[in-house]
Amino acid sequence: GLYHVGARDHVSKYEFGRKIAELYDLDQDLIRPSILDQANLTAPRPKVTYLDVTKAERALGRELPTVEEGLDTFLRLEKCGFVEDLKSGLAP
């Protein structure tokens, strides 16, 4: 089957932005919450966008990382050059 997975926990887009700012030592106060209903977007957007990952965790036999654990891993990989290596492997 096909699994769509995310983190074990979930955060709002606002909280996610603040976590990224914190991780990269950026000003978290520049990230402000907004109300989706007031955004005047053309296409409808879901208010809840997280995934239930329990089925994937059962199939894998382990827990998936939390949002914070995933971001920490990404930062660690970025610092050791993995992201650039990955980008260079995608270049024609």
Disulfide bonds with the S-S distance in Angstrom:
none
